[in-house]
Amino acid sequence: VAIFRWDVTAVKAGPYKLTWNVEGGVEPGQSAEGSDGQPITGNFEGDVSDAPVDAEVAKDGKSVVTGDRKVRY
């Protein structure tokens, strides 16, 4: 089992749909499969706002603290 995390940054405001799939295998054309034998795919949709974010750099100089005080790395 592997866990992957990625960040996505939109370049302009508006509606977006992100579709993804997991590829895997040693030979070209092979794909990864879930425990049900089906390809591993997914998608999500959302609207990106052009409103400014209430955020600041934390005291460590690296983390971002948002208006709700959650720290993001």
PQR file of N, CA, C, O and H, with PARSE charges and radii, in Angstrom:
ATOM      1  N   VAL A   1       0.856  -1.181   0.000 -0.4000 1.5000
ATOM      2  CA  VAL A   1       0.000   0.000   0.000 -0.0000 2.0000
ATOM      3  C   VAL A   1       0.895   1.234   0.000  0.5500 1.7000
ATOM      4  O   VAL A   1       1.868   1.314   0.751 -0.5500 1.4000
ATOM      5  N   ALA A   2       0.554   2.183  -0.844 -0.4000 1.5000
ATOM      6  CA  ALA A   2       1.288   3.440  -0.903 -0.0000 2.0000
ATOM      7  C   ALA A   2       0.304   4.594  -0.768  0.5500 1.7000
ATOM      8  O   ALA A   2      -0.818   4.523  -1.270 -0.5500 1.4000
ATOM      9  H   ALA A   2      -0.236   2.119  -1.454  0.4000 1.0000
ATOM     10  N   ILE A   3       0.721   5.640  -0.100 -0.4000 1.5000
ATOM     11  CA  ILE A   3      -0.092   6.841   0.051 -0.0000 2.0000
ATOM     12  C   ILE A   3       0.630   7.982  -0.644  0.5500 1.7000
ATOM     13  O   ILE A   3       1.807   8.234  -0.386 -0.5500 1.4000
ATOM     14  H   ILE A   3       1.632   5.698   0.308  0.4000 1.0000
ATOM     15  N   PHE A   4      -0.077   8.663  -1.518 -0.4000 1.5000
ATOM     16  CA  PHE A   4       0.494   9.780  -2.262 -0.0000 2.0000
ATOM     17  C   PHE A   4      -0.275  11.048  -1.930  0.5500 1.7000
ATOM     18  O   PHE A   4      -1.491  11.017  -1.745 -0.5500 1.4000
ATOM     19  H   PHE A   4      -1.033   8.458  -1.727  0.4000 1.0000
ATOM     20  N   ARG A   5       0.433  12.145  -1.858 -0.4000 1.5000
ATOM     21  CA  ARG A   5      -0.185  13.449  -1.636 -0.0000 2.0000
ATOM     22  C   ARG A   5       0.341  14.387  -2.695  0.5500 1.7000
ATOM     23  O   ARG A   5       1.542  14.412  -2.965 -0.5500 1.4000
ATOM     24  H   ARG A   5       1.421  12.170  -2.008  0.4000 1.0000
ATOM     25  N   TRP A   6      -0.532  15.149  -3.290 -0.4000 1.5000
ATOM     26  CA  TRP A   6      -0.082  16.144  -4.249 -0.0000 2.0000
ATOM     27  C   TRP A   6      -0.875  17.421  -4.058  0.5500 1.7000
ATOM     28  O   TRP A   6      -2.011  17.398  -3.582 -0.5500 1.4000
ATOM     29  H   TRP A   6      -1.507  15.129  -3.070  0.4000 1.0000
ATOM     30  N   ASP A   7      -0.270  18.529  -4.430 -0.4000 1.5000
ATOM     31  CA  ASP A   7      -0.920  19.824  -4.384 -0.0000 2.0000
ATOM     32  C   ASP A   7      -1.197  20.262  -5.809  0.5500 1.7000
ATOM     33  O   ASP A   7      -0.403  20.007  -6.714 -0.5500 1.4000
ATOM     34  H   ASP A   7       0.652  18.548  -4.816  0.4000 1.0000
ATOM     35  N   VAL A   8      -2.311  20.911  -5.998 -0.4000 1.5000
ATOM     36  CA  VAL A   8      -2.696  21.415  -7.307 -0.0000 2.0000
ATOM     37  C   VAL A   8      -2.908  22.912  -7.177  0.5500 1.7000
ATOM     38  O   VAL A   8      -3.593  23.368  -6.261 -0.5500 1.4000
ATOM     39  H   VAL A   8      -2.956  21.118  -5.263  0.4000 1.0000
ATOM     40  N   THR A   9      -2.330  23.671  -8.079 -0.4000 1.5000
ATOM     41  CA  THR A   9      -2.479  25.121  -8.060 -0.0000 2.0000
ATOM     42  C   THR A   9      -3.094  25.581  -9.376  0.5500 1.7000
ATOM     43  O   THR A   9      -2.565  25.307 -10.453 -0.5500 1.4000
ATOM     44  H   THR A   9      -1.774  23.301  -8.822  0.4000 1.0000
ATOM     45  N   ALA A  10      -4.213  26.279  -9.275 -0.4000 1.5000
ATOM     46  CA  ALA A  10      -4.859  26.818 -10.472 -0.0000 2.0000
ATOM     47  C   ALA A  10      -4.167  28.117 -10.870  0.5500 1.7000
ATOM     48  O   ALA A  10      -3.701  28.862 -10.008 -0.5500 1.4000
ATOM     49  H   ALA A  10      -4.644  26.502  -8.400  0.4000 1.0000
ATOM     50  N   VAL A  11      -4.098  28.389 -12.158 -0.4000 1.5000
ATOM     51  CA  VAL A  11      -3.461  29.611 -12.632 -0.0000 2.0000
ATOM     52  C   VAL A  11      -4.455  30.748 -12.833  0.5500 1.7000
ATOM     53  O   VAL A  11      -4.061  31.904 -12.989 -0.5500 1.4000
ATOM     54  H   VAL A  11      -4.477  27.784 -12.859  0.4000 1.0000
ATOM     55  N   LYS A  12      -5.748  30.417 -12.828 -0.4000 1.5000
ATOM     56  CA  LYS A  12      -6.760  31.462 -12.895 -0.0000 2.0000
ATOM     57  C   LYS A  12      -8.036  30.968 -12.230  0.5500 1.7000
ATOM     58  O   LYS A  12      -8.261  29.764 -12.112 -0.5500 1.4000
ATOM     59  H   LYS A  12      -6.068  29.478 -12.702  0.4000 1.0000
ATOM     60  N   ALA A  13      -8.870  31.913 -11.797 -0.4000 1.5000
ATOM     61  CA  ALA A  13     -10.120  31.572 -11.125 -0.0000 2.0000
ATOM     62  C   ALA A  13     -11.105  30.958 -12.112  0.5500 1.7000
ATOM     63  O   ALA A  13     -11.050  31.224 -13.313 -0.5500 1.4000
ATOM     64  H   ALA A  13      -8.687  32.891 -11.893  0.4000 1.0000
ATOM     65  N   GLY A  14     -12.001  30.135 -11.589 -0.4000 1.5000
ATOM     66  CA  GLY A  14     -13.046  29.543 -12.413 -0.0000 2.0000
ATOM     67  C   GLY A  14     -13.332  28.118 -12.012  0.5500 1.7000
ATOM     68  O   GLY A  14     -12.717  27.600 -11.080 -0.5500 1.4000
ATOM     69  H   GLY A  14     -12.046  29.918 -10.613  0.4000 1.0000
ATOM     70  N   PRO A  15     -14.266  27.471 -12.707 -0.5600 1.5000
ATOM     71  CA  PRO A  15     -14.587  26.074 -12.410  0.2800 2.0000
ATOM     72  C   PRO A  15     -13.535  25.130 -12.995  0.5500 1.7000
ATOM     73  O   PRO A  15     -13.029  25.352 -14.095 -0.5500 1.4000
ATOM     74  N   TYR A  16     -13.218  24.085 -12.249 -0.4000 1.5000
ATOM     75  CA  TYR A  16     -12.229  23.109 -12.695 -0.0000 2.0000
ATOM     76  C   TYR A  16     -12.726  21.701 -12.432  0.5500 1.7000
ATOM     77  O   TYR A  16     -13.492  21.467 -11.497 -0.5500 1.4000
ATOM     78  H   TYR A  16     -13.629  23.904 -11.355  0.4000 1.0000
ATOM     79  N   LYS A  17     -12.291  20.767 -13.258 -0.4000 1.5000
ATOM     80  CA  LYS A  17     -12.495  19.345 -13.019 -0.0000 2.0000
ATOM     81  C   LYS A  17     -11.152  18.669 -13.247  0.5500 1.7000
ATOM     82  O   LYS A  17     -10.569  18.783 -14.325 -0.5500 1.4000
ATOM     83  H   LYS A  17     -11.669  20.957 -14.017  0.4000 1.0000
ATOM     84  N   LEU A  18     -10.669  17.975 -12.245 -0.4000 1.5000
ATOM     85  CA  LEU A  18      -9.398  17.270 -12.330 -0.0000 2.0000
ATOM     86  C   LEU A  18      -9.692  15.779 -12.381  0.5500 1.7000
ATOM     87  O   LEU A  18     -10.336  15.237 -11.483 -0.5500 1.4000
ATOM     88  H   LEU A  18     -11.142  17.883 -11.370  0.4000 1.0000
ATOM     89  N   THR A  19      -9.225  15.124 -13.421 -0.4000 1.5000
ATOM     90  CA  THR A  19      -9.392  13.686 -13.587 -0.0000 2.0000
ATOM     91  C   THR A  19      -8.018  13.033 -13.510  0.5500 1.7000
ATOM     92  O   THR A  19      -7.066  13.517 -14.121 -0.5500 1.4000
ATOM     93  H   THR A  19      -8.702  15.564 -14.150  0.4000 1.0000
ATOM     94  N   TRP A  20      -7.911  11.951 -12.771 -0.4000 1.5000
ATOM     95  CA  TRP A  20      -6.615  11.308 -12.591 -0.0000 2.0000
ATOM     96  C   TRP A  20      -6.735   9.793 -12.726  0.5500 1.7000
ATOM     97  O   TRP A  20      -7.817   9.224 -12.586 -0.5500 1.4000
ATOM     98  H   TRP A  20      -8.684  11.558 -12.274  0.4000 1.0000
ATOM     99  N   ASN A  21      -5.606   9.161 -13.000 -0.4000 1.5000
ATOM    100  CA  ASN A  21      -5.523   7.708 -13.017 -0.0000 2.0000
ATOM    101  C   ASN A  21      -4.112   7.310 -12.592  0.5500 1.7000
ATOM    102  O   ASN A  21      -3.166   8.085 -12.730 -0.5500 1.4000
ATOM    103  H   ASN A  21      -4.727   9.624 -13.115  0.4000 1.0000
ATOM    104  N   VAL A  22      -3.989   6.102 -12.078 -0.4000 1.5000
ATOM    105  CA  VAL A  22      -2.703   5.582 -11.619 -0.0000 2.0000
ATOM    106  C   VAL A  22      -2.184   4.619 -12.672  0.5500 1.7000
ATOM    107  O   VAL A  22      -2.868   3.662 -13.038 -0.5500 1.4000
ATOM    108  H   VAL A  22      -4.758   5.473 -11.965  0.4000 1.0000
ATOM    109  N   GLU A  23      -0.992   4.867 -13.153 -0.4000 1.5000
ATOM    110  CA  GLU A  23      -0.320   3.971 -14.093 -0.0000 2.0000
ATOM    111  C   GLU A  23       0.740   3.200 -13.333  0.5500 1.7000
ATOM    112  O   GLU A  23       1.317   3.719 -12.378 -0.5500 1.4000
ATOM    113  H   GLU A  23      -0.437   5.644 -12.856  0.4000 1.0000
ATOM    114  N   GLY A  24       0.998   1.995 -13.731 -0.4000 1.5000
ATOM    115  CA  GLY A  24       2.021   1.217 -13.061 -0.0000 2.0000
ATOM    116  C   GLY A  24       2.420   0.026 -13.894  0.5500 1.7000
ATOM    117  O   GLY A  24       1.728  -0.355 -14.839 -0.5500 1.4000
ATOM    118  H   GLY A  24       0.529   1.573 -14.507  0.4000 1.0000
ATOM    119  N   GLY A  25       3.522  -0.546 -13.539 -0.4000 1.5000
ATOM    120  CA  GLY A  25       3.983  -1.723 -14.256 -0.0000 2.0000
ATOM    121  C   GLY A  25       5.369  -1.488 -14.823  0.5500 1.7000
ATOM    122  O   GLY A  25       5.820  -0.352 -14.968 -0.5500 1.4000
ATOM    123  H   GLY A  25       4.083  -0.237 -12.771  0.4000 1.0000
ATOM    124  N   VAL A  26       6.025  -2.576 -15.136 -0.4000 1.5000
ATOM    125  CA  VAL A  26       7.381  -2.524 -15.668 -0.0000 2.0000
ATOM    126  C   VAL A  26       7.372  -2.351 -17.181  0.5500 1.7000
ATOM    127  O   VAL A  26       8.238  -1.677 -17.739 -0.5500 1.4000
ATOM    128  H   VAL A  26       5.659  -3.499 -15.019  0.4000 1.0000
ATOM    129  N   GLU A  27       6.409  -2.950 -17.830 -0.4000 1.5000
ATOM    130  CA  GLU A  27       6.323  -2.903 -19.289 -0.0000 2.0000
ATOM    131  C   GLU A  27       5.387  -1.787 -19.742  0.5500 1.7000
ATOM    132  O   GLU A  27       4.432  -1.460 -19.037 -0.5500 1.4000
ATOM    133  H   GLU A  27       5.705  -3.497 -17.376  0.4000 1.0000
ATOM    134  N   PRO A  28       5.648  -1.200 -20.908 -0.5600 1.5000
ATOM    135  CA  PRO A  28       4.736  -0.174 -21.436  0.2800 2.0000
ATOM    136  C   PRO A  28       3.323  -0.728 -21.593  0.5500 1.7000
ATOM    137  O   PRO A  28       3.131  -1.880 -21.982 -0.5500 1.4000
ATOM    138  N   GLY A  29       2.337   0.116 -21.282 -0.4000 1.5000
ATOM    139  CA  GLY A  29       0.946  -0.288 -21.430 -0.0000 2.0000
ATOM    140  C   GLY A  29       0.349  -0.976 -20.219  0.5500 1.7000
ATOM    141  O   GLY A  29      -0.859  -1.206 -20.183 -0.5500 1.4000
ATOM    142  H   GLY A  29       2.493   1.051 -20.966  0.4000 1.0000
ATOM    143  N   GLN A  30       1.160  -1.312 -19.226 -0.4000 1.5000
ATOM    144  CA  GLN A  30       0.618  -1.925 -18.016 -0.0000 2.0000
ATOM    145  C   GLN A  30       0.003  -0.830 -17.148  0.5500 1.7000
ATOM    146  O   GLN A  30       0.467   0.310 -17.155 -0.5500 1.4000
ATOM    147  H   GLN A  30       2.142  -1.125 -19.255  0.4000 1.0000
ATOM    148  N   SER A  31      -1.034  -1.180 -16.407 -0.4000 1.5000
ATOM    149  CA  SER A  31      -1.645  -0.206 -15.510 -0.0000 2.0000
ATOM    150  C   SER A  31      -1.842  -0.822 -14.136  0.5500 1.7000
ATOM    151  O   SER A  31      -1.891  -2.042 -13.982 -0.5500 1.4000
ATOM    152  H   SER A  31      -1.411  -2.106 -16.401  0.4000 1.0000
ATOM    153  N   ALA A  32      -1.953   0.037 -13.153 -0.4000 1.5000
ATOM    154  CA  ALA A  32      -2.202  -0.422 -11.785 -0.0000 2.0000
ATOM    155  C   ALA A  32      -3.670  -0.802 -11.661  0.5500 1.7000
ATOM    156  O   ALA A  32      -4.525  -0.259 -12.360 -0.5500 1.4000
ATOM    157  H   ALA A  32      -1.913   1.028 -13.277  0.4000 1.0000
ATOM    158  N   GLU A  33      -3.951  -1.739 -10.767 -0.4000 1.5000
ATOM    159  CA  GLU A  33      -5.325  -2.178 -10.535 -0.0000 2.0000
ATOM    160  C   GLU A  33      -5.629  -2.140  -9.052  0.5500 1.7000
ATOM    161  O   GLU A  33      -4.752  -2.366  -8.218 -0.5500 1.4000
ATOM    162  H   GLU A  33      -3.256  -2.180 -10.199  0.4000 1.0000
ATOM    163  N   GLY A  34      -6.882  -1.851  -8.732 -0.4000 1.5000
ATOM    164  CA  GLY A  34      -7.343  -1.902  -7.352 -0.0000 2.0000
ATOM    165  C   GLY A  34      -7.591  -3.339  -6.933  0.5500 1.7000
ATOM    166  O   GLY A  34      -7.416  -4.257  -7.734 -0.5500 1.4000
ATOM    167  H   GLY A  34      -7.595  -1.667  -9.409  0.4000 1.0000
ATOM    168  N   SER A  35      -7.994  -3.543  -5.696 -0.4000 1.5000
ATOM    169  CA  SER A  35      -8.251  -4.899  -5.195 -0.0000 2.0000
ATOM    170  C   SER A  35      -9.397  -5.570  -5.937  0.5500 1.7000
ATOM    171  O   SER A  35      -9.526  -6.794  -5.905 -0.5500 1.4000
ATOM    172  H   SER A  35      -8.136  -2.797  -5.045  0.4000 1.0000
ATOM    173  N   ASP A  36     -10.241  -4.769  -6.613 -0.4000 1.5000
ATOM    174  CA  ASP A  36     -11.337  -5.331  -7.387 -0.0000 2.0000
ATOM    175  C   ASP A  36     -10.943  -5.626  -8.836  0.5500 1.7000
ATOM    176  O   ASP A  36     -11.782  -6.044  -9.634 -0.5500 1.4000
ATOM    177  H   ASP A  36     -10.136  -3.775  -6.640  0.4000 1.0000
ATOM    178  N   GLY A  37      -9.666  -5.409  -9.177 -0.4000 1.5000
ATOM    179  CA  GLY A  37      -9.183  -5.677 -10.525 -0.0000 2.0000
ATOM    180  C   GLY A  37      -9.449  -4.562 -11.522  0.5500 1.7000
ATOM    181  O   GLY A  37      -9.098  -4.681 -12.696 -0.5500 1.4000
ATOM    182  H   GLY A  37      -8.984  -5.070  -8.528  0.4000 1.0000
ATOM    183  N   GLN A  38     -10.067  -3.481 -11.065 -0.4000 1.5000
ATOM    184  CA  GLN A  38     -10.393  -2.359 -11.944 -0.0000 2.0000
ATOM    185  C   GLN A  38      -9.286  -1.309 -11.904  0.5500 1.7000
ATOM    186  O   GLN A  38      -8.553  -1.223 -10.919 -0.5500 1.4000
ATOM    187  H   GLN A  38     -10.352  -3.384 -10.111  0.4000 1.0000
ATOM    188  N   PRO A  39      -9.155  -0.505 -12.970 -0.5600 1.5000
ATOM    189  CA  PRO A  39      -8.161   0.581 -12.971  0.2800 2.0000
ATOM    190  C   PRO A  39      -8.413   1.549 -11.814  0.5500 1.7000
ATOM    191  O   PRO A  39      -9.551   1.728 -11.380 -0.5500 1.4000
ATOM    192  N   ILE A  40      -7.355   2.160 -11.328 -0.4000 1.5000
ATOM    193  CA  ILE A  40      -7.456   3.116 -10.230 -0.0000 2.0000
ATOM    194  C   ILE A  40      -7.576   4.508 -10.843  0.5500 1.7000
ATOM    195  O   ILE A  40      -6.611   5.034 -11.398 -0.5500 1.4000
ATOM    196  H   ILE A  40      -6.431   2.014 -11.681  0.4000 1.0000
ATOM    197  N   THR A  41      -8.750   5.092 -10.741 -0.4000 1.5000
ATOM    198  CA  THR A  41      -9.024   6.400 -11.326 -0.0000 2.0000
ATOM    199  C   THR A  41      -9.901   7.215 -10.388  0.5500 1.7000
ATOM    200  O   THR A  41     -10.445   6.690  -9.417 -0.5500 1.4000
ATOM    201  H   THR A  41      -9.533   4.665 -10.290  0.4000 1.0000
ATOM    202  N   GLY A  42     -10.031   8.475 -10.681 -0.4000 1.5000
ATOM    203  CA  GLY A  42     -10.913   9.329  -9.900 -0.0000 2.0000
ATOM    204  C   GLY A  42     -10.974  10.715 -10.482  0.5500 1.7000
ATOM    205  O   GLY A  42     -10.275  11.022 -11.448 -0.5500 1.4000
ATOM    206  H   GLY A  42      -9.589   8.902 -11.471  0.4000 1.0000
ATOM    207  N   ASN A  43     -11.802  11.551  -9.904 -0.4000 1.5000
ATOM    208  CA  ASN A  43     -11.876  12.947 -10.317 -0.0000 2.0000
ATOM    209  C   ASN A  43     -12.508  13.761  -9.208  0.5500 1.7000
ATOM    210  O   ASN A  43     -13.185  13.229  -8.328 -0.5500 1.4000
ATOM    211  H   ASN A  43     -12.370  11.301  -9.120  0.4000 1.0000
ATOM    212  N   PHE A  44     -12.276  15.052  -9.268 -0.4000 1.5000
ATOM    213  CA  PHE A  44     -12.973  15.966  -8.378 -0.0000 2.0000
ATOM    214  C   PHE A  44     -13.143  17.293  -9.081  0.5500 1.7000
ATOM    215  O   PHE A  44     -12.374  17.645  -9.975 -0.5500 1.4000
ATOM    216  H   PHE A  44     -11.726  15.484  -9.982  0.4000 1.0000
ATOM    217  N   GLU A  45     -14.165  18.024  -8.665 -0.4000 1.5000
ATOM    218  CA  GLU A  45     -14.503  19.290  -9.278 -0.0000 2.0000
ATOM    219  C   GLU A  45     -14.540  20.373  -8.207  0.5500 1.7000
ATOM    220  O   GLU A  45     -14.720  20.089  -7.023 -0.5500 1.4000
ATOM    221  H   GLU A  45     -14.790  17.738  -7.938  0.4000 1.0000
ATOM    222  N   GLY A  46     -14.369  21.602  -8.638 -0.4000 1.5000
ATOM    223  CA  GLY A  46     -14.470  22.715  -7.709 -0.0000 2.0000
ATOM    224  C   GLY A  46     -14.352  24.037  -8.427  0.5500 1.7000
ATOM    225  O   GLY A  46     -13.994  24.098  -9.603 -0.5500 1.4000
ATOM    226  H   GLY A  46     -14.223  21.833  -9.600  0.4000 1.0000
ATOM    227  N   ASP A  47     -14.655  25.085  -7.706 -0.4000 1.5000
ATOM    228  CA  ASP A  47     -14.513  26.445  -8.216 -0.0000 2.0000
ATOM    229  C   ASP A  47     -13.366  27.115  -7.493  0.5500 1.7000
ATOM    230  O   ASP A  47     -13.295  27.085  -6.264 -0.5500 1.4000
ATOM    231  H   ASP A  47     -14.945  25.036  -6.750  0.4000 1.0000
ATOM    232  N   VAL A  48     -12.467  27.720  -8.255 -0.4000 1.5000
ATOM    233  CA  VAL A  48     -11.343  28.454  -7.685 -0.0000 2.0000
ATOM    234  C   VAL A  48     -11.738  29.922  -7.629  0.5500 1.7000
ATOM    235  O   VAL A  48     -12.081  30.526  -8.645 -0.5500 1.4000
ATOM    236  H   VAL A  48     -12.525  27.744  -9.253  0.4000 1.0000
ATOM    237  N   SER A  49     -11.686  30.481  -6.435 -0.4000 1.5000
ATOM    238  CA  SER A  49     -12.062  31.876  -6.226 -0.0000 2.0000
ATOM    239  C   SER A  49     -10.890  32.794  -6.523  0.5500 1.7000
ATOM    240  O   SER A  49      -9.733  32.390  -6.413 -0.5500 1.4000
ATOM    241  H   SER A  49     -11.408  29.991  -5.610  0.4000 1.0000
ATOM    242  N   ASP A  50     -11.190  34.025  -6.899 -0.4000 1.5000
ATOM    243  CA  ASP A  50     -10.123  35.011  -7.076 -0.0000 2.0000
ATOM    244  C   ASP A  50     -10.018  35.933  -5.859  0.5500 1.7000
ATOM    245  O   ASP A  50      -9.287  36.923  -5.898 -0.5500 1.4000
ATOM    246  H   ASP A  50     -12.130  34.354  -6.988  0.4000 1.0000
ATOM    247  N   ALA A  51     -10.745  35.617  -4.773 -0.4000 1.5000
ATOM    248  CA  ALA A  51     -10.669  36.408  -3.546 -0.0000 2.0000
ATOM    249  C   ALA A  51      -9.343  36.125  -2.839  0.5500 1.7000
ATOM    250  O   ALA A  51      -8.873  34.988  -2.846 -0.5500 1.4000
ATOM    251  H   ALA A  51     -11.339  34.813  -4.741  0.4000 1.0000
ATOM    252  N   PRO A  52      -8.741  37.137  -2.235 -0.5600 1.5000
ATOM    253  CA  PRO A  52      -7.473  36.904  -1.523  0.2800 2.0000
ATOM    254  C   PRO A  52      -7.679  35.999  -0.314  0.5500 1.7000
ATOM    255  O   PRO A  52      -8.749  35.994   0.295 -0.5500 1.4000
ATOM    256  N   VAL A  53      -6.652  35.241   0.022 -0.4000 1.5000
ATOM    257  CA  VAL A  53      -6.687  34.313   1.147 -0.0000 2.0000
ATOM    258  C   VAL A  53      -6.105  34.997   2.374  0.5500 1.7000
ATOM    259  O   VAL A  53      -5.076  35.668   2.289 -0.5500 1.4000
ATOM    260  H   VAL A  53      -5.783  35.245  -0.473  0.4000 1.0000
ATOM    261  N   ASP A  54      -6.764  34.827   3.513 -0.4000 1.5000
ATOM    262  CA  ASP A  54      -6.246  35.340   4.775 -0.0000 2.0000
ATOM    263  C   ASP A  54      -5.202  34.343   5.273  0.5500 1.7000
ATOM    264  O   ASP A  54      -5.542  33.345   5.908 -0.5500 1.4000
ATOM    265  H   ASP A  54      -7.600  34.282   3.582  0.4000 1.0000
ATOM    266  N   ALA A  55      -3.938  34.618   4.984 -0.4000 1.5000
ATOM    267  CA  ALA A  55      -2.871  33.685   5.350 -0.0000 2.0000
ATOM    268  C   ALA A  55      -1.604  34.453   5.685  0.5500 1.7000
ATOM    269  O   ALA A  55      -1.428  35.601   5.278 -0.5500 1.4000
ATOM    270  H   ALA A  55      -3.662  35.429   4.468  0.4000 1.0000
ATOM    271  N   GLU A  56      -0.734  33.803   6.427 -0.4000 1.5000
ATOM    272  CA  GLU A  56       0.555  34.398   6.772 -0.0000 2.0000
ATOM    273  C   GLU A  56       1.590  33.294   6.916  0.5500 1.7000
ATOM    274  O   GLU A  56       1.236  32.128   7.089 -0.5500 1.4000
ATOM    275  H   GLU A  56      -0.878  32.870   6.757  0.4000 1.0000
ATOM    276  N   VAL A  57       2.850  33.650   6.846 -0.4000 1.5000
ATOM    277  CA  VAL A  57       3.932  32.691   7.046 -0.0000 2.0000
ATOM    278  C   VAL A  57       4.118  32.523   8.547  0.5500 1.7000
ATOM    279  O   VAL A  57       4.186  33.508   9.282 -0.5500 1.4000
ATOM    280  H   VAL A  57       3.138  34.597   6.705  0.4000 1.0000
ATOM    281  N   ALA A  58       4.200  31.282   8.999 -0.4000 1.5000
ATOM    282  CA  ALA A  58       4.359  30.982  10.422 -0.0000 2.0000
ATOM    283  C   ALA A  58       5.757  31.377  10.904  0.5500 1.7000
ATOM    284  O   ALA A  58       6.635  31.717  10.111 -0.5500 1.4000
ATOM    285  H   ALA A  58       4.145  30.482   8.401  0.4000 1.0000
ATOM    286  N   LYS A  59       5.935  31.324  12.207 -0.4000 1.5000
ATOM    287  CA  LYS A  59       7.214  31.709  12.811 -0.0000 2.0000
ATOM    288  C   LYS A  59       8.392  30.873  12.335  0.5500 1.7000
ATOM    289  O   LYS A  59       9.534  31.328  12.398 -0.5500 1.4000
ATOM    290  H   LYS A  59       5.222  31.048  12.852  0.4000 1.0000
ATOM    291  N   ASP A  60       8.132  29.646  11.854 -0.4000 1.5000
ATOM    292  CA  ASP A  60       9.237  28.811  11.373 -0.0000 2.0000
ATOM    293  C   ASP A  60       9.746  29.266  10.008  0.5500 1.7000
ATOM    294  O   ASP A  60      10.759  28.758   9.527 -0.5500 1.4000
ATOM    295  H   ASP A  60       7.205  29.276  11.802  0.4000 1.0000
ATOM    296  N   GLY A  61       9.049  30.225   9.375 -0.4000 1.5000
ATOM    297  CA  GLY A  61       9.489  30.764   8.096 -0.0000 2.0000
ATOM    298  C   GLY A  61       9.155  29.893   6.900  0.5500 1.7000
ATOM    299  O   GLY A  61       9.510  30.244   5.775 -0.5500 1.4000
ATOM    300  H   GLY A  61       8.226  30.637   9.765  0.4000 1.0000
ATOM    301  N   LYS A  62       8.480  28.761   7.109 -0.4000 1.5000
ATOM    302  CA  LYS A  62       8.163  27.843   6.018 -0.0000 2.0000
ATOM    303  C   LYS A  62       6.677  27.515   5.924  0.5500 1.7000
ATOM    304  O   LYS A  62       6.126  27.446   4.826 -0.5500 1.4000
ATOM    305  H   LYS A  62       8.192  28.477   8.024  0.4000 1.0000
ATOM    306  N   SER A  63       6.037  27.316   7.049 -0.4000 1.5000
ATOM    307  CA  SER A  63       4.637  26.910   7.071 -0.0000 2.0000
ATOM    308  C   SER A  63       3.724  28.087   6.757  0.5500 1.7000
ATOM    309  O   SER A  63       4.083  29.244   6.973 -0.5500 1.4000
ATOM    310  H   SER A  63       6.485  27.372   7.942  0.4000 1.0000
ATOM    311  N   VAL A  64       2.536  27.773   6.244 -0.4000 1.5000
ATOM    312  CA  VAL A  64       1.523  28.789   5.971 -0.0000 2.0000
ATOM    313  C   VAL A  64       0.384  28.592   6.952  0.5500 1.7000
ATOM    314  O   VAL A  64      -0.135  27.486   7.099 -0.5500 1.4000
ATOM    315  H   VAL A  64       2.244  26.832   6.069  0.4000 1.0000
ATOM    316  N   VAL A  65      -0.007  29.674   7.626 -0.4000 1.5000
ATOM    317  CA  VAL A  65      -1.109  29.642   8.575 -0.0000 2.0000
ATOM    318  C   VAL A  65      -2.271  30.387   7.941  0.5500 1.7000
ATOM    319  O   VAL A  65      -2.151  31.564   7.604 -0.5500 1.4000
ATOM    320  H   VAL A  65       0.414  30.573   7.507  0.4000 1.0000
ATOM    321  N   THR A  66      -3.403  29.695   7.778 -0.4000 1.5000
ATOM    322  CA  THR A  66      -4.565  30.324   7.153 -0.0000 2.0000
ATOM    323  C   THR A  66      -5.422  31.010   8.201  0.5500 1.7000
ATOM    324  O   THR A  66      -5.166  30.894   9.400 -0.5500 1.4000
ATOM    325  H   THR A  66      -3.500  28.738   8.052  0.4000 1.0000
ATOM    326  N   GLY A  67      -6.437  31.722   7.746 -0.4000 1.5000
ATOM    327  CA  GLY A  67      -7.318  32.473   8.638 -0.0000 2.0000
ATOM    328  C   GLY A  67      -7.980  31.614   9.700  0.5500 1.7000
ATOM    329  O   GLY A  67      -8.296  32.111  10.781 -0.5500 1.4000
ATOM    330  H   GLY A  67      -6.645  31.816   6.772  0.4000 1.0000
ATOM    331  N   ASP A  68      -8.197  30.340   9.418 -0.4000 1.5000
ATOM    332  CA  ASP A  68      -8.809  29.463  10.433 -0.0000 2.0000
ATOM    333  C   ASP A  68      -7.731  28.821  11.309  0.5500 1.7000
ATOM    334  O   ASP A  68      -8.016  27.898  12.071 -0.5500 1.4000
ATOM    335  H   ASP A  68      -7.940  29.936   8.540  0.4000 1.0000
ATOM    336  N   ARG A  69      -6.510  29.304  11.200 -0.4000 1.5000
ATOM    337  CA  ARG A  69      -5.353  28.905  12.024 -0.0000 2.0000
ATOM    338  C   ARG A  69      -4.864  27.505  11.762  0.5500 1.7000
ATOM    339  O   ARG A  69      -4.160  26.943  12.601 -0.5500 1.4000
ATOM    340  H   ARG A  69      -6.278  30.054  10.580  0.4000 1.0000
ATOM    341  N   LYS A  70      -5.206  26.917  10.639 -0.4000 1.5000
ATOM    342  CA  LYS A  70      -4.642  25.624  10.263 -0.0000 2.0000
ATOM    343  C   LYS A  70      -3.289  25.861   9.629  0.5500 1.7000
ATOM    344  O   LYS A  70      -3.116  26.787   8.837 -0.5500 1.4000
ATOM    345  H   LYS A  70      -5.778  27.372   9.957  0.4000 1.0000
ATOM    346  N   VAL A  71      -2.338  25.027   9.976 -0.4000 1.5000
ATOM    347  CA  VAL A  71      -1.000  25.144   9.400 -0.0000 2.0000
ATOM    348  C   VAL A  71      -0.882  24.185   8.230  0.5500 1.7000
ATOM    349  O   VAL A  71      -1.195  23.000   8.350 -0.5500 1.4000
ATOM    350  H   VAL A  71      -2.479  24.274  10.619  0.4000 1.0000
ATOM    351  N   ARG A  72      -0.424  24.710   7.088 -0.4000 1.5000
ATOM    352  CA  ARG A  72      -0.191  23.884   5.908 -0.0000 2.0000
ATOM    353  C   ARG A  72       1.289  23.959   5.559  0.5500 1.7000
ATOM    354  O   ARG A  72       1.896  25.026   5.647 -0.5500 1.4000
ATOM    355  H   ARG A  72      -0.169  25.672   6.991  0.4000 1.0000
ATOM    356  N   TYR A  73       1.871  22.833   5.165 -0.4000 1.5000
ATOM    357  CA  TYR A  73       3.290  22.799   4.819 -0.0000 2.0000
ATOM    358  C   TYR A  73       3.471  22.813   3.336  0.5500 1.7000
ATOM    359  O   TYR A  73       4.603  22.789   2.852 -0.5500 1.4000
ATOM    360  H   TYR A  73       1.377  21.966   5.094  0.4000 1.0000
TER
END
